[in-house]
Amino acid sequence: MGKKILIIGGVAGGASVAARARRLDEFAEIIMFERGPHVSFSNCSLPFYLSGMIESSEDLVLMSPEEFLSQYNIEARVHNEVIKINREEKTIVVKNLVSGEIYEEEYDELVISTGANPIVPKIEGAKDSHVFIVRNVVDIEKLNKFLKTPGINDVAVIGGGFIGVEVVGNLAKAGYNVTLVEAMDQIMAPFDLDMAQLLHKAMIDNGVNLILNDGVQKIGDDHIVLASGRKVEVQGVVMAIGVRPETSLAKSAGLEIGETGGILVDHNYRTSDKHIHAVGDAIEIFNRLTHSKSKLALAGPAQRQARAAADDIYGKCHRNTGVIGSSVVEIFDINAASTGLNEKVAKKEGYNYDFVYVIPGDKVGLMPNANPLHFKLIYEVPTGRILGAQGIGKGNVDKRIDVIATLIMMDGTLEDLKELELCYAPLHGTAKDVVNHAALVALNILNGVYRQVPVTKVRELVEKNAYIIDVRERDEYEESHLINAVNIPLSELRQRIDEIPKDIPVYLHCRSGQRSYNAVMALQHRGFENVFNISGSYLGICNYEYYNDQITGRDKIVTDYNFE
């Protein structure tokens, strides 16, 4: 007779532990307990039911208890909530939520995969019937049913993280008027503000009422009141502020909790009890780059944790490489992906770092649907070790970020990235891929070939009337330009060299940074020592400035915007 393995929680982590354990032991008795009606559903796909992209909520359920039993000989008990763990007796106490029966089950090995609970603030109206969370299939069915009620047109989503922005996008596609409220100064925390501004632009371009730097204070029957006192009329509210590990069972059983609030586990995901493992959103994990404990609610790491935990139960070795936090999200017609450290975290962790922001094409420019790809690469100084990256565009940003994630896991450097041989065809990319391009630019900065200033500093330069040269051609300049920029096209630069001062700093830009880089190099060769390329150039400037211009009505630093 094989081991008796009980698993608390039957979604991604729990179901994966069960499936792996079955492959390792045909004779094990494996039972999963899930308090909800479904096991193995696609949690990350829930928002897409709201727009009709997923037509039926039944399609969200990947496998039924009957299929688990027939295909894997795994018993999945839905509507069965584990209410207590008796560690000394090696039993769990379970309540059948349908019959009310309370019973015990013995185990040889126990796995906790209880996930995380949505954070709902303790404010007036937060528990009202028109306020929803998005955690499982039942939640999304309730929300969708409510939205179909006549007279429901305006919905507020509270929180600009992954779930929040995906709910917003799908509600907007379904025709609702959507307000997104985020207490911080940006949505999507994995991105730095210079990159997040592109996401802000996508929101307001698609009709979303985006409110930043303001939290919800009260929820009324037909409105919300923000911390600023602002009142927004809505008929429904979706709480997507974030999640916290579900650790109540672990705590009551006396298992150790980590410094971040997740269940403490070792490198094999074993808890402080040698017969209990824990995986998924409920646990505390090790961040490879910060060398500290953290929480990470992502499906990919949960799958790997599940396999490792099952392997450990059967004495198989596991190499725990830590996590780096790789993710991708679609916001209307643009894709946004990130991996590793952003500037905020790199600075907090004390890294000596620098970054480049480049905007090459996602494929050969003359191909259909070629678009700019905004790419930010963060690296350590002076080693050139790659720390993180963020990519935003209409093309395959996930492909580029996956490349960076791979190099981070292998402690790769800018030199490694420069020499990386990647697939190329005009319809799919460029001969010098976005990531190769970023590495070359970063190596120039690291090696002191030239200097740069970020788009975040351009407004200050304009307000101080710094000497800025726009090296685009005359027709491009006439369409739109920085209000104080002098137009000296690259094609005329050498003939007009005497117009450029040598006694003050000179800042150059073009559309995306390539022509201005060539201009900077030409000037340096001709004796100019105080010249800077503006990283991100005119496209980056316009995207960075746009959102704040729209919401504040401040004076623009450009005569008009250019985003293409």
N, C-alpha and C positions, 0 to 999 in steps of 0.2 A: 504493500500500500504506500502511495506517495504522500507528500506533505499535505496538510490542510492549510490553505492560504486564504485568508479573508481580506477583502479590499473594501475600504470605506470610500465611496465616491466612484461612480461608474462612467465618468466622462473621459476626456483625453488621457490624463495620466493613469487613472485607475484601469481603464480598459486596455491600455497599452501594457501595463504590468501583467494583467491577466493573460493577454495573448502571448506575451513573451514567456511567461511561466509555463503555459501549456506547451510551447515548442520545446522547452527544456525538460518537461516532465509530463509524459502522457498519462501518468497514473495519479497525479496530484488532484486533490479535491479543491476546486477554486470557486469561491462565491464572492460576487460583488454586491454591495448594498448601496442603493441610490434612493434618496428620499423623494425625488421627483418621479415623473412618469416615464422618463426616457434615459437610456444609456447611450453612450457613443453618438452624441449629436455634434454638429459643426458649430461650435460656439462663435467662432470668428465670422461665420456667414449670416448670423442672425439679422443684422441691419438690412441685408439685401432683400429680405422678405417684404420690407415696408414699401419698396419701390416696384415690387412685382418681378424683379430680376429672378428671384426664386418664387415660383408661382404658388407652391403649396408648402405649408409649414411641415407637412409630412416628409418633404424632401430634405429637410434639415436633419432628420434622424437617419444616421448612417447604418445602424444595425439594431434590430429588435432583440429583446431577451430570448425569443424563440430561435432567432438566428445564431445568437451566441451559444445556445445550448446545442443546436443541431450541428453547427460547423466546428465548434471548438470544445464542446463538452464543458462549457463554463456556465454556471448558474448566475443569472443576473436578477436580483430581487429588487424590483422597482417599488416605489411607495413603502420602502422599508428604511426607517431612519435609525442609525446607530446613536444611542443616547448615552452610552457609558462604555468605558474600557476598563476591565479588571485585569491589571497587569500581572498580579501575583497568581491569579487563577488561570490566566491566559484565556480569558473569555471576553466577549462583547455582549452588551445588552441592546436588543433591537426592538423597536416598536413598529408593528405593522400599521401604517397610517390608514389603511382601509378598514381592517377589522378591529383595530385598537388593541390587538394581542401584543403582549410584551414577552419576549423569550430571549434565551441566551444561546450563543454559539461558541464553541471552543475553537482555538486556532493553534497551529504550530508557528505560523508567521502571519503578521498583520501589516497591512500597508495602508497608510493614511493618504488619501488624495481628495481632500475636502475643498480644495480650490480657494477662492477668495470671495468675499461679500462686497457688493457695491457700497460705497460710502454715501450715506444719506444724512445731510446736516440736520441738527436738531433745531429746526426753525418752524414757525407757524405755517401750517398747511402742507408740510412735507409728506404726511401720511394720507392725504386726501385721495379720493378715488380717481381723480384726473391727473395724478402724479405717478409716473412709471419708472421702473428700472429695466435694464436689459441684461439679463444674466443667462436665461435659458429659453427653451422653446415656449414654455407656458407664458413667460413674461412677454415675449414678442407677439404671441397670439393675442394676449390681452390688449397690448398697445395697438395692434393693427385693428382689432375689433372696435376699439374706442375711436380710432381715426375715421372709421367708416360711418360714424354717427353723423346724421345731418347737422350742419352748422359748425362742424369742426374745420376751421381753416388756418388758425394761427397756433403754432407750437413753439415752445421754448425748450432748448436743450441746454442743460447746465453742465458745463465742463467741455474743454477742448482737447481731450486726449483722443486715443484711437477710436474708442466706441462712440464718443461724442461726435467727432467729425464724420464718421461713417453714417451714423444715424441722421445727421444734418443733410448729408449729400443725398441719401435715399429719400428722405422726406421731401426735399426740394424737387427731386426728380418726379415724385408722386404728385406734385402740384401744390404742396402746402407752403404757406408763408412761415419761414423759419427764422427764429432769433437764436443765436448762439451766444451764451454768456460765459466768459472765462475771467476768473479773478486775477490771473496773472497778466503780464503785458503781451503775451503771445499765446497762440494755440500750439499744440504738438511740442512738448518739452524736449524731445530728443534733438530738435533742430535749434540752431542758434538764431537769434533775432534777424540777422541779415537774410537768412534763408527762409525763415518763417514768414517774412513779409510777402513772399511769393504766394504762400498759402492764404494769407489774409486777402490778397488781391483776388485769388480764385474764389473765395467766399463771397466777397461783395460784388464781383462781376457776375455771379450767378444768383444774385438777388437775396443773399442771406444778410440778415441784420446782425452784423458782428459787433459785439460789445466786449471790449477788453478792459482790464484794470477795474473790474467791478464784479462784486459777488451778489448772489441772491440773498435777500434778507427775510422775505416773506412771500408766501404763495397764497394768493386769493382765489376766489371761485373763477374769475375771468381775467386775472392779471397776475403779474409778479412785481414785487417791489425790490429794487436793487439797493445795495449798501449806500450808493450815492443819493438815494431818494427817488431815482428815476422809476417811472411806472411803465410797464410794457403790457399791452393787452394780449392775452393768449387764452386759449381754451384748454390746452393740454401742456404738460411739463414732463420732460424726460430727464432724470437724474443720471449724469454720466461723469461725476466728479472724479471718480477713481475707485480703486478697490483696496481692501486690506485683507491679509491672510485670515482664513477661517481656522482658528486654532482653539476653539472652545473645548473640543473633545480632548485635544492634546494637553491643554492646561489642566483640565479636571483629572486627567490620568497621571499628572505629575511629570510629564515629559518636559525637558528643558526647552525654553523659548530663547531664540537668539536676540541679539542687540537690536535688530531691525523690526522685531515683532513677529517674525516667521518662526516656524518650528526649526530648532537647531538640528542639523544633520551632519554626518561626517562625509568623507569624500565618496563613500558608497551609498549615501542617502539613508544611512542607518541613524535612527534617533538615539537618544540617551538610553533607550531600552534595546538590547541586542536582538530582540525578536520583533521589533517594530521598525519599519521603514516609512519614509514620507517623501512624496514627490509633488511637483507642480507648484501652483500659485501659493500654496500654504507654507512653503518652506523658505528658509534663508539660504542663499547661495553665495558662491565666491566669485567676485568680479576679477577677471584676469588682468585688467589694466589698472584698476585702482588698488588692487591687492587688499580689498576690504569686503566685508559682508554686505549683501544687498538683496533686494527683492526684484523679481523679474517675471511679469505675467505674460509670457509668450509661449505659444504652443510648441515651437521647435525644441527649445530647451526641456520642456516638460516631457516630450517624447523620449529624449535621450536619457533623462533622469529615470524614467519608467524602465527602460531597458537595463540600465545600470543596476537599479534596485533589484529587479528580478534576477539578474546575473549574480548579484551578491548573495541572494538567498540560496543560490546553488553553488556558491564557492568560486564563481568565476571572477577573475580580476578585471578591474575597470580603471582606466586612466582619466582622472577628472581634470580637464583642461580649463575649467572655469567658464564664465560667460562673458560676452562682449556686448550683447544687446543689439542684434540685427533685426530690422523691421522695415516693412513697406506698407504704404497706404495709398489709396486712390481718392483724390479730392476733385470731384467733377471730372474734367478732362485732363488733369495732370496727375502724375505719379510722384510720390515722395518717399525716399528710402534713406535710411541712415544706419551706421554701424559704429561701434566703438565710442570714443570720447568726443563730445562736442567741446567748444571753447569754454563754456561755463564750468563743466566738470574738470577739464584739464587744468584750468586756473585754480579751482578749488582744491585739487589734489596736489598742487604745487609743481606741476610739470613745467619745464622750460620748453615752450612749444612755439610754433609758428604755423601759418596756414596759407594756402592759395585758394583763390576763388576764380575759376575759369568758366567760360561759357562757349565751348565748342559746339558743333552740330552733333546731333545724335546719330546722323548718317550722312552720306554724301549729299551736299546741298542741292544738287539738281534732281535728286530723287523725290518722288511724291511723299508728302507728309514728313519731310525733313524739318526738324525744329531745333531751337537752341536747347542745350542741356546745361542747367546751372549746377556746377559741381564744386564742392568745397572739400579740400583735403587737409587734414590736420596731422602734423608730424612733430617728432621730438627734435629739439636742438641740443647738442650738435650731432646726434647720432643719425638723424634722418629716419629713425624708426617710425613706422606708420602707426598713428594712434586712433584715427577715425575718419569718417567721411560722411557727407550728406549730398544727395543728388535729387534734383527736382526738374521735371520736364514731362513732355507728352510721350516720350519714347521709353526705352527699356532702362530705366534707372536702376531697377533691381539687379540686372545683370552686372552693372558697374559696381554697385555696392557689394554684391556677392564676391567680386574679385578682391575688393579691399578687405572684406571680412576674412577671406582665406589667407591673405598676406598677414593680417594682424595675428591670426592664430598660429602662423609660422614665424612670428617675430620679424616679418619682412621690412625692408627699408625702401627708401625712394629709389635707390639703385636697382633693387629687385623689380620694382614696379616699372621703372623705365624700360627694362629689358624684357618684360613679360610679353610673350608671343600669344596673341589672341586672334580669334576668328575675324575675318574681314570679307565683306561683300558690300557693294554700294547701298543695297536695300537694308542692310542690318547695322552698319557702322561705318567707320572711317579707317583708313590704313594705319593712321596713328590714332588709336582709340582714345576716348575721353580720359581714361585712367592713365594711359601713357603720357598724354598731353599734360595732365596735372602733375605727374612726376617730373617731367622736364622743367616745367615752370618752377616747381618747388625746389629742385636742385639748383636752379639759377639763383633763387632767393637765398637758399642755405649757403651756397658757395660765394655769395656776395657779388654775383655778376651784375646785378642791378637791384634797385630798391623799389618798394611799392607802398602805396597807402590804400586802405580799404574803403569801400563805398560808404561805410559808416562815418567817415571823416570828411566826406565831400561837402556836405552842407556847411560845416564849419569853415572849410577852405573858401567856399563861395562867399560866405558872409564876411570873411576877412579880406576879400578881394585878392586872393592868391592868384598867381599867374598860371592859368590853365590853358593848355593848348589842345584843341580838338583836331586830330589828324585825319578825320574822315574827309571825304571829298566834299566839294562845295555844295552839291545838291543835297547831300545827307545833312550837312550843317544847316542849310536853309530850312529844311523840314522841321527840325527841332534841335536844340542845343542847350548847354548850360548857359545861364544868363550872362555870365561874365567871361565865357571862354573865347579865346582867339582862334580863328580857323586858319591853320597852316596845314593843308593836306600833306600826307606822306609823299605824294607825288611832286610836291613843290618844296619840300622841306630843305633840300640841299641848296636850292636857289635862294631861299629866304632865311638862311641861317643867321644873317646879321640882325634880323628882327628879334631874335630870342635872347633875353638877358642872361648874363652869366653870374651876376652878383646877387641873385635871389633864387629861392627854390622854384623849380618849374615842374608842373604836374601835367602829364599827358594822358589822353584817353582816346579811344576810337569807339567802335561799336561793342566789341567783346574783349579787347585787350591785345589782340595779335598785332595789328598795325602799329599801335602805340608802343608795343615792346620793340618792334623794329626801329621805330623812331628814337626811342630811348637809347638803344644800342648805337645808332648812328651818331647821336649827339655826344655820347660818352667818348666815342672814338675821335670826335672833333674837339675834345677838351672840356666838355661840360661835365662838371663834377656834382652838381646839385639838382639832378633830374630824377623824377619818380614816375613810375607807371601806376595808374589808378586801377587796382585790381577789380575786375568785374566790369569796368568801363561803363559806357552809356546805358547798356541794357541793365546792368546791375544797379546803377544809380536810379534809373526810372522805377525799377521794381522795388527798391528799398524805400524810396520816397513816397510812392503812390498812396499807400493806405493811410498814412498819417496826414498827407495832404488832404485827402477826401474827408476825413472825420474831423479835422481841426480847422480846415479852411485857411491854413497858414499860407504865406506867400510861397509859390513854387520856386525852385532853383533851376527849373528847366522851362523853356518856352513851350514845349509840348512833350508828351511821353512817347517813347518808342519801346515796344515790348517784343518785337520780332527781329 
